[in-house]
Amino acid sequence: MKIAIIGAGNIGGSLGKVWAAHGHSVIFGVRDPNSEKTRKALTETGATVQAVDITEAAAFGEVIAIALPWAAVRETLAAMGDLSGKIIIDATNRFAAAPGDAPSAAEDIARLAPGAKVFKAFNTMGWETLLDPIFSGQPATAFVCGDDSAAKQVVIGLAAEIGLAPVDAGPLENAAAAEAVARLWVYLMRSGMGREMAFALLKR
């Protein structure tokens, strides 16, 4: 599968590394392909992965994962061109809403990318969990919110193949709940639990 990752920081770089290792064609879309952060991501993902500008990456990807600070998302989406029919995975977290914002960052992305199939996923964990998702034999949970049932199976499959336990968390309007889980993760991490933790859904 052709996957464009917009952003080459900790989350984007980690997703690129694990998806490339599973045989996907991965490309990073970045403002500066020669930046230190991008060079680091390319070194860690392997020789087959490239970094290009955001417009070219968006045109390449069947799946586009957005892994940016929220402040950069609106401007970046405007540079990505027509996204109709693309599967967009929103891995961002918006910690403060502004007047006029949708209830979640993912819903704002859907509004700014008409015709795209937008999902919220990979936002409720640290980047370390993307690389090593097993905790005492238990995989971390990846909540997936979105409206297109067929495309959702693609996102669920991308989570499962890297060792996470994907959970269909309902429609995109539930993304606000997933973003609240991410805020809880950050609070716990900063309160002394550290980054080597993740949430897991348990059932009998």
C-alpha positions as CSV (number, residue, x, y, z in Angstrom):
1,M,0.0,0.0,0.0
2,K,1.2,3.5,-0.7
3,I,1.3,5.5,2.5
4,A,2.2,9.2,2.9
5,I,3.2,10.3,6.3
6,I,2.9,14.1,6.8
7,G,5.5,14.9,9.4
8,A,8.7,13.1,10.3
9,G,8.8,13.6,14.0
10,N,8.5,11.0,16.7
11,I,5.0,9.7,15.8
12,G,5.4,10.1,12.0
13,G,8.9,8.6,12.0
14,S,7.8,5.6,14.1
15,L,4.8,4.9,11.9
16,G,7.0,5.2,8.8
17,K,9.5,2.7,10.4
18,V,7.0,0.0,11.3
19,W,4.9,0.3,8.1
20,A,8.0,0.2,5.9
21,A,9.2,-2.9,7.8
22,H,5.9,-4.5,6.8
23,G,6.4,-3.9,3.1
24,H,4.4,-0.8,2.5
25,S,5.6,1.9,0.2
26,V,6.2,4.8,2.6
27,I,7.0,8.4,1.8
28,F,7.4,11.4,4.2
29,G,5.8,14.7,3.3
30,V,7.7,17.5,5.0
31,R,8.4,21.2,4.6
32,D,12.2,20.7,4.5
33,P,13.3,17.2,3.2
34,N,16.9,18.0,4.3
35,S,16.1,18.9,7.9
36,E,17.9,17.0,10.7
37,K,14.6,15.5,11.9
38,T,13.8,14.3,8.4
39,R,17.2,12.8,7.9
40,K,16.9,11.0,11.2
41,A,13.5,9.5,10.2
42,L,15.0,8.4,6.8
43,T,18.0,6.8,8.4
44,E,15.7,4.8,10.8
45,T,13.2,3.7,8.1
46,G,15.6,2.4,5.5
47,A,16.9,3.1,2.0
48,T,13.5,2.6,0.2
49,V,11.8,5.6,2.0
50,Q,12.0,9.1,0.6
51,A,11.1,12.6,1.9
52,V,9.4,15.0,-0.5
53,D,7.3,18.1,-0.2
54,I,3.8,17.9,1.2
55,T,1.9,18.3,-2.1
56,E,3.9,15.4,-3.8
57,A,3.5,13.2,-0.8
58,A,-0.3,13.7,-0.6
59,A,-0.6,12.9,-4.3
60,F,1.4,9.7,-3.8
61,G,-0.5,8.3,-0.8
62,E,-3.5,6.0,-0.9
63,V,-3.4,6.4,2.8
64,I,-2.2,9.7,4.4
65,A,-1.3,9.8,8.0
66,I,-1.1,13.3,9.5
67,A,1.4,13.4,12.4
68,L,1.9,17.1,13.0
69,P,1.4,19.6,15.8
70,W,-2.1,20.8,15.5
71,A,-1.0,24.4,14.9
72,A,0.5,23.3,11.6
73,V,-2.5,21.2,10.3
74,R,-4.7,23.8,8.7
75,E,-1.9,25.3,6.6
76,T,-0.6,21.9,5.7
77,L,-4.0,20.6,4.5
78,A,-4.3,23.7,2.3
79,A,-1.0,22.6,0.6
80,M,-2.0,19.0,0.0
81,G,-4.3,19.6,-2.9
82,D,-7.4,17.6,-3.7
83,L,-7.8,14.8,-1.2
84,S,-11.1,13.3,-2.5
85,G,-11.2,9.6,-2.0
86,K,-8.0,9.4,0.1
87,I,-7.9,7.7,3.5
88,I,-6.7,10.2,6.0
89,I,-5.5,9.0,9.4
90,D,-5.5,11.8,12.0
91,A,-2.8,11.0,14.6
92,T,-2.7,14.5,16.0
93,N,-3.9,15.9,19.3
94,R,-5.5,19.3,19.8
95,F,-5.2,20.2,23.4
96,A,-7.1,23.5,23.2
97,A,-10.0,24.4,20.9
98,A,-10.6,27.8,19.4
99,P,-13.9,29.4,18.7
100,G,-15.5,27.8,15.7
101,D,-13.6,24.6,16.0
102,A,-15.4,21.3,15.7
103,P,-15.6,19.0,18.8
104,S,-12.5,17.2,17.6
105,A,-9.4,17.8,15.5
106,A,-10.4,14.9,13.3
107,E,-13.8,16.5,12.5
108,D,-12.1,19.7,11.6
109,I,-9.8,17.8,9.2
110,A,-12.8,16.2,7.6
111,R,-14.3,19.6,7.2
112,L,-11.1,21.0,5.6
113,A,-10.7,17.9,3.3
114,P,-14.0,17.4,1.7
115,G,-14.4,14.0,0.0
116,A,-11.7,12.4,2.0
117,K,-12.3,9.4,4.3
118,V,-11.0,10.7,7.7
119,F,-10.2,8.5,10.7
120,K,-8.9,9.2,14.2
121,A,-6.2,6.7,15.2
122,F,-2.7,6.3,16.8
123,N,-3.2,9.4,19.0
124,T,-3.7,7.7,22.4
125,M,-0.2,6.4,22.9
126,G,3.4,7.5,22.9
127,W,5.6,6.9,19.9
128,E,7.5,4.2,21.8
129,T,4.3,2.1,21.8
130,L,4.2,2.2,18.0
131,L,7.6,0.5,17.9
132,D,6.9,-1.9,20.8
133,P,3.2,-2.3,21.5
134,I,3.3,-5.3,23.9
135,F,3.1,-4.7,27.6
136,S,3.4,-7.9,29.8
137,G,2.0,-9.9,26.9
138,Q,-0.9,-7.6,26.3
139,P,-1.0,-5.4,23.2
140,A,-1.9,-1.8,23.5
141,T,-5.3,-0.7,22.2
142,A,-5.6,1.4,19.1
143,F,-9.0,3.2,19.0
144,V,-10.2,3.8,15.4
145,C,-13.0,6.3,14.8
146,G,-14.4,7.0,11.4
147,D,-17.5,6.7,9.1
148,D,-16.5,4.7,6.0
149,S,-16.8,1.0,7.0
150,A,-14.7,-0.3,4.1
151,A,-11.9,2.2,4.6
152,K,-12.0,1.7,8.4
153,Q,-10.9,-2.0,7.8
154,V,-7.8,-0.6,6.0
155,V,-6.9,1.5,9.1
156,I,-7.7,-1.4,11.5
157,G,-5.5,-3.6,9.4
158,L,-2.6,-1.1,9.5
159,A,-2.9,-1.0,13.3
160,A,-3.1,-4.8,13.7
161,E,-0.1,-5.7,11.5
162,I,2.2,-3.6,13.7
163,G,1.0,-5.5,16.8
164,L,-1.6,-3.2,18.3
165,A,-5.1,-4.3,19.2
166,P,-7.4,-2.2,17.1
167,V,-10.9,-1.4,18.3
168,D,-13.6,0.0,16.2
169,A,-14.5,3.0,18.3
170,G,-17.5,4.1,16.2
171,P,-18.1,7.1,13.9
172,L,-15.9,10.1,13.5
173,E,-18.0,12.1,16.0
174,N,-16.4,9.8,18.7
175,A,-13.0,11.2,17.9
176,A,-13.5,13.8,20.7
177,A,-13.6,10.9,23.1
178,A,-10.3,9.5,21.7
179,E,-8.7,12.9,22.0
180,A,-9.8,13.0,25.6
181,V,-8.1,9.6,26.2
182,A,-4.9,11.2,24.7
183,R,-5.2,14.1,27.2
184,L,-5.5,11.6,30.0
185,W,-2.4,9.7,28.7
186,V,-0.4,13.0,28.7
187,Y,-1.6,13.8,32.3
188,L,-0.6,10.4,33.6
189,M,2.8,10.5,31.8
190,R,3.6,13.9,33.3
191,S,2.4,12.9,36.7
192,G,5.1,10.3,37.1
193,M,4.1,7.3,35.2
194,G,6.5,8.1,32.4
195,R,6.1,7.3,28.7
196,E,6.4,3.5,28.8
197,M,2.6,3.0,29.3
198,A,-0.4,2.5,27.2
199,F,-4.2,1.8,27.5
200,A,-5.6,-1.6,26.8
201,L,-9.3,-2.5,26.5
202,L,-10.0,-5.7,28.5
203,K,-13.1,-7.8,28.1
204,R,-14.4,-11.2,29.3
